[in-house]
Amino acid sequence: MFVSLTNNNFFLKILSLFSLVRGYNIIFIIFAQLVSSIFIFSNSNNIYQVLLDENIWFIILSTSTSISAGYIINNFYDSDKDLINRPLKTILENEISGRTKLFTYLILNFFTILFSILVSLKALIFFSFYTLGIFIYSIKLSRYLFVGNFLSVMFVVTPFFAITVYYKNFSLEIFTHAIFLFFVILIKELIKDLENLKGDFTMNYKTIPVIYGEKLAKSYITLYTIFVIGISLNLIFNYEIHMMKFFYILSILFFIFFIYLLFKFSGRKYYEILHNSLKILITAGLFSIILHGF
């Protein structure tokens, strides 16, 4: 009986830690960096050459540990808001003590430094500033209007820049794909702000829905959606992206319907549906990278 309770408690702690560092996001980022390295960033498109390149794995590991650490420090400062917006998830994550969270945060940052220095001095400097940036964002900048959203998106996109630097592949096409991803994630962040309006308002977070209201927030989302559609058309007609163009055609149709639903419905339930639909689109975009060479 005692052994069973101990095992259940251990499993709960592991589940709490997985939720705390958003393990599902980390797995997605690892896969995204690997796939983009093979089919976009690497000029050779040689799967085995990329998979056997230890430096790529160290960059991916540096990214994973630094972002995981970022989620932990963000949890320290957003726990009160998250308790309002996501009570069950927050209660689960509170199974881990503050001391354990801090220790895990320090260990993850240590491994970030270790993995990055195994790549190069430039990688060490890059990930040191990246980790510091996430820390400053979490304790101070996340609450500021516009700045919080833009920096949050930048911290998602930036690790892919590390791979671009490693392969020295700075093509305009890659930059255009990155801009597309930037605005899609920015739209997702604004939808999340609409979804979390109650908690943000209670904790005095200066988000666009809190300061300007839902209507103007939807107008900003519409503006960014127009940018996304324009970028999609640019990629379809001006670049040789082969079968990947079907993803961008799908994206245009998706966002036209997305805007219709955004203005037709309001409320946390509908914003959550839109938020999840954007996650599905991003996942589809990841798998569409495989079609880049076909």
Number of C-alpha atoms within 10 A of each C-alpha: 6 7 8 9 10 11 12 12 13 12 12 16 18 15 15 20 21 16 18 23 25 15 16 10 15 19 11 14 20 16 15 18 20 20 19 20 22 20 19 19 24 19 12 11 15 12 14 9 12 19 14 10 10 13 18 20 18 19 26 26 19 28 27 24 23 26 26 23 27 24 20 26 22 19 20 14 14 19 17 17 21 19 14 16 18 14 14 12 14 21 14 16 24 17 15 16 11 12 9 11 21 15 11 17 20 13 13 21 22 15 16 26 20 15 23 24 18 14 18 13 10 14 22 20 14 16 23 16 12 18 23 14 15 22 18 12 21 22 14 11 18 23 19 14 16 14 14 20 22 16 17 18 19 14 17 15 16 16 22 21 17 19 22 20 13 18 14 13 16 12 10 10 16 15 14 16 13 16 16 22 19 20 20 23 22 21 24 23 19 22 27 17 22 26 23 22 22 17 20 23 15 12 15 13 20 18 25 22 24 21 14 11 13 18 13 13 20 20 13 15 22 20 12 18 22 17 16 23 20 14 19 22 17 14 20 19 10 10 13 13 18 12 16 20 20 14 20 23 15 14 22 20 12 15 20 14 11 18 17 11 15 17 12 9 11 14 11 17 11 17 22 16 14 20 19 15 15 20 15 12 16 17 13 14 18 19 16 17 20 16 16 16 13 9
